[in-house]
Amino acid sequence: MPVSSKVATRISSELKRYQSILQKAQQRDISESDTVVIIGDMLSDVLGYDKYQHVTTEFAIRGTYVDLAVRTDNQIRFLIEAKAIGIELNDAHIKQAVDYAANQGIDWVVLTNGAHWRIYKVQFTKPIDKTLLCDINVLTANPRSEEVIECLGCLSREGFSKSSMSDLLQQKQVTSKFTIAAILLTDSVVEHLRRDIRRLSGIRVEPDYLKDLLKNEIVKRELIEGDEAAAAASTVKKMQRALAREKRRTDGNSETLEAPIQAFDNNSSSPEDGVQLES
């Protein structure tokens, strides 16, 4: 997703500065409350929010205050679940924040210990679920990397919107290793592969043989088995159905456009009547 050069420059330069700050904080093994102070500063310096106007620790859900909430124009953009910088993040840490967000209809949640940032999309399903959008370790990442600029740029004050976050999520899902693996196993890709083998070598290969070869010898098993692989396969099937619907719609429009021409031909004079139609 496009990020303005001004925002990209701020993110990269400020992240570089915070790398040394976070490294020292990690060495001192600071507490969660002290980590929250640094996170608040990063929201201001890196992401462009006014920490006195846009960032609050006083957002209560079900009688409990979340660690941080980012709000603009009286709308909560995302919640932040913060942990001490010395704690390694895991899925259990984000569950409560996701439940809080779902209760308030908030789409986005961030889990961070200052050094490690995870951005999640809340899925309003039964049960409530989440999808990981970005996973960045700002201590080890290149502050100028495309992934860092893209993810934090969409989260920034200037770049955040429902459409920009959703577009980035879709991009991440479509280009994930699981989705690419699922696409490689589709009938259309196998057919293209079969044709290329025949064109290059003259040898005929059965589609089932190629698909089995891809599944068992070429694509890593971890990419085609498990929950993430199943979700990717489901995404690919949805895209295929959408493409098929669009093709049917386009073909239908083409037939509609051709119909008047056909009617004209049926009712017009033929060359035998002495009328010559121009081609």
Backbone bond lengths (Angstrom), bond angles and torsions (degrees), N, CA, C in turn:
res aa  C-N    CA-C-N  psi(-1)  N-CA   C-N-CA  omega(-1)  CA-C   N-CA-C  phi
1 M - - - 1.450 - - 1.532 109.36 -
2 P 1.329 117.64 138.53 1.459 119.89 -177.01 1.526 112.85 -66.94
3 V 1.323 115.55 137.14 1.464 122.59 176.51 1.519 106.93 -125.68
4 S 1.314 117.56 133.70 1.462 119.83 -177.66 1.522 110.36 -61.42
5 S 1.324 116.10 151.58 1.464 121.06 -178.86 1.521 111.35 -62.12
6 K 1.333 116.76 -33.36 1.466 120.80 179.00 1.523 110.91 -63.90
7 V 1.344 115.76 -46.87 1.461 120.51 -179.72 1.523 110.24 -67.83
8 A 1.335 117.16 -41.67 1.465 121.13 -179.83 1.523 111.15 -61.46
9 T 1.328 116.60 -41.65 1.470 120.85 179.34 1.522 110.74 -64.79
10 R 1.330 116.32 -42.42 1.474 119.54 179.27 1.521 110.72 -63.64
11 I 1.317 117.46 -45.10 1.460 121.10 -178.49 1.524 110.62 -61.00
12 S 1.319 117.34 -49.46 1.461 120.16 -176.30 1.531 112.13 -66.50
13 S 1.328 117.78 -42.54 1.461 120.30 -177.93 1.530 111.77 -70.07
14 E 1.341 116.84 -40.73 1.461 120.24 -179.34 1.524 111.46 -72.18
15 L 1.331 117.21 -37.77 1.462 119.27 177.09 1.519 111.17 -62.48
16 K 1.313 116.84 -39.20 1.462 120.35 178.16 1.527 110.16 -61.17
17 R 1.316 116.21 -39.67 1.463 120.56 178.65 1.526 110.81 -67.92
18 Y 1.330 116.78 -40.50 1.455 120.33 -177.76 1.521 113.18 -73.92
19 Q 1.302 117.82 -17.79 1.458 119.38 178.62 1.529 111.33 -60.09
20 S 1.318 116.50 -42.09 1.467 119.45 178.53 1.528 111.20 -71.65
21 I 1.335 117.32 -35.66 1.467 121.39 178.05 1.524 109.89 -63.62
22 L 1.320 116.31 -46.49 1.468 121.20 -178.82 1.522 111.70 -68.16
23 Q 1.315 116.58 -35.97 1.463 119.90 179.09 1.526 110.68 -63.25
24 K 1.317 117.01 -42.64 1.462 121.26 178.53 1.534 110.26 -67.31
25 A 1.322 116.76 -39.09 1.462 120.40 178.83 1.523 110.43 -64.76
26 Q 1.319 116.72 -38.43 1.456 121.41 178.08 1.526 111.43 -66.01
27 Q 1.312 116.40 -39.77 1.467 121.00 178.57 1.524 110.58 -64.64
28 R 1.336 116.71 -35.42 1.459 121.19 179.42 1.523 112.02 -83.10
29 D 1.333 116.48 -10.15 1.460 122.75 179.85 1.522 110.93 53.49
30 I 1.338 115.46 57.00 1.457 120.67 -174.53 1.533 110.99 -68.89
31 S 1.308 115.99 162.02 1.461 123.03 -176.08 1.528 111.34 -75.36
32 E 1.318 114.97 171.89 1.470 120.03 178.55 1.529 111.02 -63.20
33 S 1.321 117.30 -43.49 1.465 119.49 -178.45 1.527 111.69 -63.55
34 D 1.335 117.28 -36.95 1.462 120.14 177.07 1.532 110.87 -71.42
35 T 1.331 116.03 -32.95 1.462 119.82 176.36 1.523 110.65 -65.35
36 V 1.327 116.37 -39.07 1.463 121.13 179.00 1.528 110.68 -60.19
37 V 1.338 117.26 -35.68 1.466 120.96 177.79 1.520 109.83 -61.39
38 I 1.328 116.85 -45.20 1.469 120.70 179.46 1.526 110.53 -65.03
39 I 1.333 117.12 -41.48 1.463 120.37 179.21 1.526 110.48 -60.84
40 G 1.334 116.54 -41.87 1.460 120.26 177.24 1.514 111.84 -60.29
41 D 1.322 116.56 -40.89 1.467 121.12 177.89 1.532 110.62 -65.15
42 M 1.332 116.82 -38.33 1.468 120.31 179.58 1.526 111.10 -67.59
43 L 1.336 116.72 -37.05 1.461 119.64 176.59 1.529 110.24 -59.38
44 S 1.317 115.99 -34.74 1.459 120.75 179.33 1.528 111.73 -79.09
45 D 1.330 116.41 -55.13 1.465 120.64 -171.73 1.527 113.34 -75.59
46 V 1.327 116.83 -38.65 1.471 120.46 -177.02 1.523 111.36 -89.14
47 L 1.347 116.66 -46.42 1.465 120.06 -172.63 1.527 113.79 -97.63
48 G 1.319 117.55 -5.93 1.459 119.88 170.99 1.512 117.05 85.97
49 Y 1.327 118.64 9.92 1.464 120.68 179.10 1.523 110.72 -83.97
50 D 1.308 115.93 150.37 1.460 121.46 172.51 1.528 106.68 -82.65
51 K 1.320 117.12 111.26 1.464 119.73 -173.67 1.516 113.31 -67.85
52 Y 1.331 116.89 -16.10 1.462 119.57 176.93 1.529 111.99 -90.76
53 Q 1.312 116.57 -20.83 1.462 121.02 -176.57 1.527 112.66 -108.65
54 H 1.344 117.18 -38.06 1.460 120.86 -171.49 1.531 114.60 -103.19
55 V 1.319 117.27 -15.60 1.466 120.45 -174.29 1.526 109.17 -114.31
56 T 1.331 116.07 130.06 1.462 119.30 -178.28 1.521 111.46 -135.93
57 T 1.311 115.23 148.09 1.468 122.02 171.61 1.527 110.16 -107.50
58 E 1.332 115.79 9.04 1.466 120.92 -173.87 1.522 111.92 -111.34
59 F 1.337 116.80 30.96 1.450 119.73 178.74 1.525 108.62 -98.44
60 A 1.330 116.07 111.41 1.470 121.18 -174.01 1.517 111.16 -100.99
61 I 1.323 115.55 136.60 1.458 122.93 174.32 1.523 107.39 -130.75
62 R 1.336 115.37 123.12 1.462 120.75 -178.48 1.531 111.79 53.82
63 G 1.314 115.26 38.50 1.459 120.39 176.35 1.510 114.82 78.72
64 T 1.342 117.10 3.91 1.463 120.91 179.93 1.526 109.17 -120.44
65 Y 1.323 116.41 137.59 1.450 120.60 179.77 1.528 110.35 -87.83
66 V 1.336 115.19 131.57 1.465 119.14 173.64 1.525 107.91 -74.85
67 D 1.343 116.57 161.70 1.466 119.62 -176.45 1.523 111.18 -62.06
68 L 1.341 116.53 -50.97 1.463 120.82 178.60 1.528 108.20 -148.06
69 A 1.320 115.34 148.77 1.461 121.38 172.37 1.522 107.72 -135.00
70 V 1.322 116.03 140.13 1.469 120.90 178.46 1.523 107.14 -108.07
71 R 1.342 114.74 124.38 1.455 120.59 -172.87 1.521 110.38 -133.17
72 T 1.336 115.89 133.04 1.464 121.38 172.85 1.521 108.17 -133.21
73 D 1.308 116.08 142.66 1.469 121.53 179.92 1.527 111.80 51.04
74 N 1.339 114.85 40.08 1.467 122.59 178.51 1.526 113.77 62.50
75 Q 1.326 116.59 19.15 1.459 121.96 176.78 1.530 109.64 -119.49
76 I 1.337 116.29 130.33 1.461 119.80 177.17 1.521 109.22 -74.73
77 R 1.319 116.44 123.14 1.461 120.36 177.90 1.524 110.89 -83.82
78 F 1.330 116.08 -47.85 1.461 119.67 179.05 1.518 110.13 -159.59
79 L 1.327 114.49 156.04 1.461 121.82 175.04 1.518 108.99 -100.94
80 I 1.334 115.50 153.58 1.461 120.38 178.10 1.522 109.50 -124.50
81 E 1.320 115.17 124.35 1.460 122.49 171.23 1.525 106.78 -98.28
82 A 1.318 117.26 115.64 1.457 121.38 -174.82 1.518 111.37 -107.04
83 K 1.319 115.69 143.17 1.459 123.17 175.16 1.524 108.89 -128.07
84 A 1.317 115.87 159.14 1.471 119.71 176.72 1.517 109.39 -60.30
85 I 1.311 116.39 147.76 1.460 121.13 -173.17 1.531 112.77 -61.68
86 G 1.325 117.40 -23.19 1.463 120.16 -179.58 1.518 114.01 -85.34
87 I 1.338 117.67 -4.34 1.470 121.26 -177.87 1.525 109.97 -91.97
88 E 1.314 116.41 131.27 1.463 121.13 176.94 1.531 108.97 -79.30
89 L 1.312 116.46 129.34 1.458 121.21 -175.13 1.529 111.47 -73.23
90 N 1.338 115.55 145.84 1.462 120.15 173.19 1.521 109.33 -148.02
91 D 1.327 116.70 171.73 1.467 121.55 -174.69 1.524 113.02 -62.33
92 A 1.318 116.67 -29.83 1.464 119.16 -179.31 1.531 110.81 -62.51
93 H 1.332 117.05 -30.72 1.468 120.62 -178.15 1.527 111.89 -66.93
94 I 1.337 117.64 -28.63 1.461 119.87 -172.46 1.526 112.99 -93.17
95 K 1.323 116.95 -14.18 1.464 119.59 -172.87 1.523 112.97 -57.78
96 Q 1.329 116.14 -47.33 1.459 119.36 -177.24 1.532 110.94 -63.19
97 A 1.341 116.38 -42.60 1.470 120.17 -179.49 1.527 110.99 -64.92
98 V 1.332 117.22 -37.91 1.469 120.97 177.66 1.525 109.86 -64.42
99 D 1.323 116.71 -42.12 1.465 120.48 177.56 1.525 110.99 -62.89
100 Y 1.332 116.10 -41.58 1.464 120.51 177.48 1.536 110.46 -60.80
101 A 1.350 115.40 -46.96 1.459 120.43 -178.15 1.527 111.01 -62.03
102 A 1.330 116.31 -44.26 1.460 120.41 -179.52 1.524 110.96 -61.88
103 N 1.333 116.39 -36.97 1.457 121.17 -179.80 1.525 111.72 -63.19
104 Q 1.346 115.95 -28.01 1.464 120.82 -178.20 1.529 112.70 -105.85
105 G 1.339 117.60 3.68 1.464 120.45 -179.28 1.510 113.43 70.96
106 I 1.331 116.62 29.31 1.473 121.77 179.41 1.531 108.81 -94.56
107 D 1.320 116.60 130.15 1.469 121.53 -171.22 1.526 114.92 -82.34
108 W 1.325 117.66 -26.00 1.465 119.66 -167.76 1.520 112.09 -127.15
109 V 1.337 115.13 139.58 1.463 122.21 179.35 1.523 108.46 -136.53
110 V 1.313 115.66 140.54 1.464 121.96 177.66 1.521 108.88 -116.15
111 L 1.322 115.65 131.84 1.469 122.04 172.77 1.513 106.94 -111.50
112 T 1.321 117.18 124.14 1.466 119.40 -177.64 1.525 112.02 -151.32
113 N 1.323 115.15 150.02 1.462 121.51 168.79 1.521 109.94 -114.51
114 G 1.308 114.69 23.03 1.465 120.78 -178.80 1.512 112.12 91.88
115 A 1.321 116.10 -49.36 1.464 120.77 -179.48 1.528 111.47 -86.66
116 H 1.305 116.06 -35.87 1.466 122.18 -175.07 1.525 108.30 -113.39
117 W 1.339 116.94 125.44 1.458 121.16 -177.60 1.525 109.82 -121.03
118 R 1.331 116.18 126.30 1.460 122.06 174.66 1.528 108.52 -121.65
119 I 1.314 116.27 129.11 1.464 122.35 179.86 1.524 108.31 -110.63
120 Y 1.330 116.53 127.51 1.464 121.80 -176.40 1.523 111.43 -121.18
121 K 1.333 115.52 143.56 1.465 121.88 169.23 1.524 107.28 -96.85
122 V 1.316 116.50 127.23 1.460 121.09 177.79 1.526 108.75 -77.52
123 Q 1.327 116.49 128.79 1.459 121.80 177.96 1.530 108.59 -102.13
124 F 1.318 116.14 117.40 1.466 121.21 -175.60 1.533 109.59 -85.00
125 T 1.323 114.46 65.99 1.459 121.95 179.87 1.522 108.78 -111.17
126 K 1.313 115.84 -178.59 1.472 120.43 174.68 1.518 108.10 -118.85
127 P 1.342 118.85 110.99 1.471 126.19 -2.38 1.532 111.65 -75.13
128 I 1.326 116.26 167.06 1.457 122.08 177.08 1.525 109.11 -58.34
129 D 1.323 116.07 137.18 1.461 120.51 -178.67 1.522 109.64 -133.75
130 K 1.312 116.91 -176.01 1.457 122.37 -178.64 1.523 109.26 -146.38
131 T 1.338 115.82 155.99 1.458 122.16 174.98 1.520 108.04 -128.48
132 L 1.323 115.93 128.28 1.466 120.53 -179.86 1.523 109.43 -75.26
133 L 1.322 116.41 122.73 1.461 121.78 178.59 1.520 111.41 -91.73
134 C 1.330 116.81 -51.05 1.466 121.56 -177.79 1.519 110.00 -140.01
135 D 1.311 115.72 148.16 1.463 122.73 179.02 1.522 106.98 -139.01
136 I 1.324 116.16 102.66 1.465 120.66 -171.88 1.518 110.58 -126.17
137 N 1.316 116.60 129.55 1.457 122.54 170.15 1.526 107.00 -101.40
138 V 1.321 116.26 102.32 1.457 119.59 -173.29 1.526 112.50 -71.82
139 L 1.327 117.36 -13.91 1.461 119.88 176.49 1.523 111.74 -72.71
140 T 1.329 116.33 -35.23 1.463 120.25 -175.93 1.532 113.34 -106.70
141 A 1.322 117.11 -15.42 1.465 119.96 -177.19 1.516 111.82 -75.27
142 N 1.317 115.58 153.20 1.455 121.22 171.79 1.525 107.90 -76.10
143 P 1.335 118.58 118.44 1.474 120.12 -176.33 1.521 113.46 -59.55
144 R 1.328 116.68 -18.69 1.465 120.02 -179.80 1.517 112.98 -98.75
145 S 1.316 117.33 2.94 1.464 119.50 -176.97 1.526 110.60 -64.62
146 E 1.324 114.93 149.79 1.463 120.72 -177.70 1.523 111.52 -61.56
147 E 1.328 117.07 -40.13 1.462 120.30 -178.76 1.521 111.49 -64.25
148 V 1.336 116.66 -43.73 1.470 120.95 -179.64 1.523 110.43 -63.13
149 I 1.336 116.41 -48.70 1.465 120.85 -178.95 1.521 110.70 -62.64
150 E 1.318 116.37 -41.26 1.458 121.25 -177.79 1.529 111.60 -65.74
151 C 1.329 116.52 -49.81 1.468 120.23 -177.16 1.522 112.16 -67.22
152 L 1.323 116.70 -50.67 1.455 119.68 -178.61 1.524 111.46 -72.22
153 G 1.337 116.61 -27.95 1.464 120.05 176.45 1.518 111.75 -64.37
154 C 1.335 116.62 -41.16 1.468 120.34 177.95 1.525 111.19 -69.50
155 L 1.324 117.01 -28.24 1.461 121.36 179.47 1.534 111.95 -82.41
156 S 1.315 117.23 -14.37 1.464 121.90 -174.32 1.522 112.19 -69.39
157 R 1.318 115.21 166.52 1.474 120.56 179.84 1.524 110.54 -60.13
158 E 1.325 117.38 -41.03 1.464 120.97 -177.04 1.526 113.00 -77.56
159 G 1.325 116.41 -31.41 1.455 119.16 -171.24 1.511 115.60 -98.91
160 F 1.326 117.39 -14.65 1.464 119.92 -174.48 1.519 111.66 -72.39
161 S 1.321 115.38 130.55 1.462 123.16 168.67 1.516 106.58 -160.89
162 K 1.317 116.69 161.01 1.467 118.99 179.69 1.517 110.58 -61.29
163 S 1.334 116.05 -37.92 1.463 118.91 -177.88 1.525 111.41 -71.44
164 S 1.343 118.28 -40.81 1.462 120.20 -178.85 1.522 111.23 -66.27
165 M 1.324 116.72 -39.75 1.463 120.09 178.82 1.529 110.77 -69.30
166 S 1.330 116.74 -41.09 1.464 120.27 179.59 1.522 110.92 -66.80
167 D 1.346 116.61 -39.16 1.468 120.51 178.35 1.522 110.73 -63.86
168 L 1.330 116.59 -41.64 1.453 120.24 178.82 1.521 110.53 -65.60
169 L 1.323 116.72 -40.24 1.462 120.38 178.00 1.528 110.44 -61.67
170 Q 1.326 116.40 -45.01 1.459 120.08 179.58 1.527 110.80 -62.55
171 Q 1.333 115.94 -42.06 1.463 120.48 178.65 1.519 110.91 -61.17
172 K 1.329 116.38 -44.60 1.462 121.07 -179.79 1.528 110.79 -63.64
173 Q 1.332 115.71 -41.16 1.464 119.43 -178.72 1.522 111.21 -67.08
174 V 1.323 116.32 -43.24 1.468 120.44 -176.18 1.522 111.66 -69.23
175 T 1.325 116.74 -32.12 1.469 119.75 -177.44 1.521 113.35 -100.79
176 S 1.327 117.54 10.41 1.461 119.37 178.92 1.522 110.36 -69.61
177 K 1.316 116.84 157.72 1.462 121.18 -179.84 1.523 111.66 -62.42
178 F 1.332 116.51 -30.20 1.459 120.13 179.32 1.532 110.79 -71.05
179 T 1.341 116.04 -40.79 1.462 119.70 179.62 1.521 111.03 -68.66
180 I 1.335 116.41 -41.84 1.471 119.49 178.31 1.528 110.00 -61.07
181 A 1.335 117.23 -40.61 1.458 120.95 177.97 1.533 110.24 -62.54
182 A 1.339 116.37 -41.82 1.466 119.90 179.36 1.525 111.30 -64.93
183 I 1.329 116.86 -38.54 1.467 120.41 178.84 1.526 110.98 -66.07
184 L 1.341 116.52 -37.96 1.464 120.09 179.16 1.532 112.40 -61.09
185 L 1.323 116.28 -24.90 1.462 120.46 -177.06 1.526 113.15 -96.43
186 T 1.328 117.41 3.55 1.465 119.41 178.60 1.529 109.95 -73.08
187 D 1.326 115.37 154.94 1.465 120.72 -178.04 1.528 111.86 -60.04
188 S 1.335 116.90 -37.85 1.468 119.51 -177.37 1.525 111.79 -65.48
189 V 1.348 117.31 -41.14 1.467 120.33 179.21 1.526 110.22 -68.41
190 V 1.334 116.86 -42.17 1.466 120.44 178.15 1.523 110.42 -61.13
191 E 1.335 116.37 -39.09 1.469 119.94 179.41 1.527 111.19 -66.38
192 H 1.351 116.83 -41.70 1.472 119.96 176.73 1.532 110.47 -61.62
193 L 1.317 116.40 -41.33 1.457 121.00 179.23 1.530 110.74 -63.61
194 R 1.329 115.78 -43.31 1.462 120.59 179.24 1.532 111.20 -61.11
195 R 1.337 115.87 -42.52 1.469 119.78 179.42 1.520 112.10 -65.76
196 D 1.345 116.32 -40.49 1.466 119.22 179.71 1.524 111.54 -65.57
197 I 1.336 117.07 -39.02 1.465 120.05 177.61 1.525 110.11 -62.02
198 R 1.336 115.63 -42.34 1.461 119.00 179.10 1.525 111.11 -66.84
199 R 1.348 116.77 -40.80 1.461 120.24 -179.45 1.515 112.04 -64.67
200 L 1.336 116.57 -39.90 1.459 120.87 -176.59 1.530 112.95 -79.78
201 S 1.329 116.04 -34.38 1.471 118.52 -173.00 1.521 114.43 -118.73
202 G 1.314 116.39 -16.00 1.456 119.46 -175.69 1.512 113.41 79.33
203 I 1.324 117.76 3.72 1.461 122.41 -177.47 1.526 109.71 -94.96
204 R 1.320 116.36 133.74 1.454 122.00 176.38 1.533 109.63 -87.81
205 V 1.313 115.69 131.31 1.461 120.73 178.81 1.523 108.08 -126.35
206 E 1.307 117.28 136.37 1.456 121.49 -179.73 1.538 110.85 -73.76
207 P 1.340 118.31 139.50 1.471 121.50 179.06 1.528 113.19 -56.15
208 D 1.329 117.47 -41.27 1.464 120.31 -179.05 1.524 111.52 -62.13
209 Y 1.323 116.18 -36.63 1.471 120.02 178.49 1.529 109.86 -64.76
210 L 1.336 116.67 -44.53 1.465 120.11 -179.69 1.527 111.22 -64.74
211 K 1.337 116.90 -41.53 1.464 119.60 -179.37 1.528 110.86 -64.56
212 D 1.332 116.76 -41.47 1.469 120.15 177.37 1.522 110.97 -64.71
213 L 1.322 116.38 -38.16 1.464 120.50 178.75 1.526 110.63 -63.77
214 L 1.316 116.66 -43.92 1.465 120.84 178.11 1.524 110.97 -62.04
215 K 1.335 116.97 -45.91 1.462 121.50 -176.09 1.524 112.75 -68.97
216 N 1.324 116.40 -37.50 1.466 119.35 -170.91 1.526 114.78 -101.65
217 E 1.330 117.41 -20.76 1.460 118.99 -173.33 1.525 114.79 -123.98
218 I 1.316 117.30 -22.24 1.472 119.32 -171.32 1.526 112.26 -112.33
219 V 1.325 117.48 -53.53 1.467 121.27 -179.68 1.531 109.37 -82.30
220 K 1.317 116.58 132.61 1.465 120.31 179.65 1.525 110.33 -60.28
221 R 1.327 116.27 137.09 1.460 120.96 -177.27 1.528 111.71 -59.93
222 E 1.327 117.13 -33.99 1.466 120.12 -179.00 1.523 112.19 -64.10
223 L 1.349 116.95 -18.56 1.460 120.63 -179.06 1.525 112.93 -88.63
224 I 1.324 117.83 -10.81 1.462 120.41 -178.14 1.528 112.22 -122.83
225 E 1.327 116.66 4.78 1.451 121.27 176.58 1.528 109.52 -129.13
226 G 1.303 117.00 151.27 1.463 121.35 178.64 1.514 111.78 100.87
227 D 1.327 115.40 176.57 1.458 122.20 -174.48 1.527 112.90 -64.08
228 E 1.341 116.87 -44.26 1.466 119.84 -178.68 1.521 111.21 -65.12
229 A 1.332 116.35 -39.66 1.462 120.49 177.97 1.526 110.62 -65.11
230 A 1.332 117.02 -41.46 1.468 121.18 179.17 1.531 110.71 -64.00
231 A 1.339 115.92 -40.49 1.468 119.94 178.73 1.525 110.56 -65.30
232 A 1.339 116.38 -39.60 1.462 120.52 178.92 1.528 110.97 -65.48
233 A 1.327 116.48 -42.65 1.462 120.50 178.50 1.529 110.44 -62.27
234 S 1.332 116.51 -39.04 1.461 120.95 177.87 1.528 110.60 -64.77
235 T 1.341 116.68 -40.22 1.468 121.05 178.05 1.519 110.75 -62.08
236 V 1.328 117.16 -43.82 1.467 121.41 -179.93 1.523 110.31 -63.41
237 K 1.330 117.57 -41.24 1.467 120.71 178.95 1.532 110.65 -63.57
238 K 1.331 116.83 -39.17 1.467 120.07 178.00 1.522 110.34 -63.90
239 M 1.352 117.30 -41.16 1.462 120.59 178.28 1.519 110.97 -64.91
240 Q 1.333 116.84 -38.61 1.462 120.55 178.31 1.524 111.21 -64.55
241 R 1.344 116.38 -42.04 1.462 119.72 178.94 1.526 110.67 -65.36
242 A 1.337 115.99 -40.56 1.466 119.90 178.69 1.525 110.91 -63.38
243 L 1.322 116.57 -40.94 1.464 121.45 178.64 1.527 110.60 -64.85
244 A 1.340 116.41 -40.47 1.464 120.28 178.63 1.523 111.08 -64.82
245 R 1.344 116.48 -41.01 1.467 119.92 177.88 1.516 111.18 -63.02
246 E 1.334 116.12 -42.41 1.463 120.71 179.57 1.524 110.64 -63.99
247 K 1.329 116.49 -39.37 1.468 120.36 178.66 1.524 110.47 -64.64
248 R 1.340 116.59 -42.72 1.464 119.51 178.51 1.523 110.91 -63.75
249 R 1.328 115.57 -39.87 1.465 119.69 178.88 1.521 110.99 -64.08
250 T 1.342 115.67 -44.70 1.468 120.61 179.43 1.517 110.84 -63.53
251 D 1.331 116.57 -44.01 1.463 120.23 178.98 1.518 110.91 -63.24
252 G 1.329 116.09 -38.22 1.458 119.92 178.16 1.510 112.06 -63.77
253 N 1.343 116.73 -40.80 1.462 120.68 178.41 1.519 110.88 -65.65
254 S 1.337 116.09 -37.59 1.457 120.26 179.62 1.517 110.68 -63.50
255 E 1.346 116.43 -41.61 1.455 120.31 178.86 1.518 111.01 -64.30
256 T 1.340 116.00 -38.20 1.459 120.29 179.65 1.515 111.25 -64.18
257 L 1.364 115.43 -40.91 1.451 119.96 -179.72 1.519 111.40 -68.72
258 E 1.329 116.99 -33.27 1.453 120.48 -177.48 1.521 112.12 -78.31
259 A 1.340 117.85 -22.41 1.458 121.71 -174.63 1.525 113.48 -57.63
260 P 1.358 120.73 -48.47 1.459 120.25 -179.98 1.523 112.23 -61.27
261 I 1.334 116.42 -35.20 1.462 120.00 -179.97 1.518 109.77 -64.77
262 Q 1.339 116.45 -43.29 1.458 121.34 179.11 1.533 110.07 -63.04
263 A 1.298 116.82 -42.02 1.459 120.71 179.57 1.522 110.61 -62.48
264 F 1.341 115.46 -40.24 1.461 120.22 179.03 1.517 110.15 -62.30
265 D 1.336 117.40 -43.13 1.456 121.62 -179.45 1.522 111.26 -63.34
266 N 1.343 116.68 -38.41 1.457 119.81 -177.36 1.520 111.85 -69.35
267 N 1.350 115.64 -31.27 1.464 119.00 -174.63 1.513 113.25 -97.51
268 S 1.297 117.74 -11.10 1.462 120.34 -175.64 1.509 110.33 -85.13
269 S 1.316 115.34 167.95 1.458 120.87 179.37 1.501 110.28 -70.89
270 S 1.293 117.90 145.44 1.449 122.74 177.52 1.501 109.42 -91.91
271 P 1.371 118.72 166.67 1.453 120.71 176.88 1.517 111.70 -57.71
272 E 1.349 116.98 -27.20 1.453 119.97 180.00 1.525 111.53 -67.44
273 D 1.322 115.81 -22.80 1.480 119.58 177.96 1.514 111.95 -84.31
274 G 1.322 115.42 2.37 1.452 119.40 176.26 1.508 113.38 92.29
275 V 1.341 118.29 12.26 1.465 122.17 178.72 1.519 108.33 -111.37
276 Q 1.297 117.98 125.12 1.465 123.04 179.88 1.528 108.75 -103.52
277 L 1.348 117.53 117.94 1.471 121.78 177.07 1.494 110.13 -83.21
278 E 1.335 116.51 137.24 1.446 120.47 177.31 1.519 109.90 -75.66
279 S 1.336 116.46 140.20 1.462 120.29 176.92 1.491 110.46 -88.04
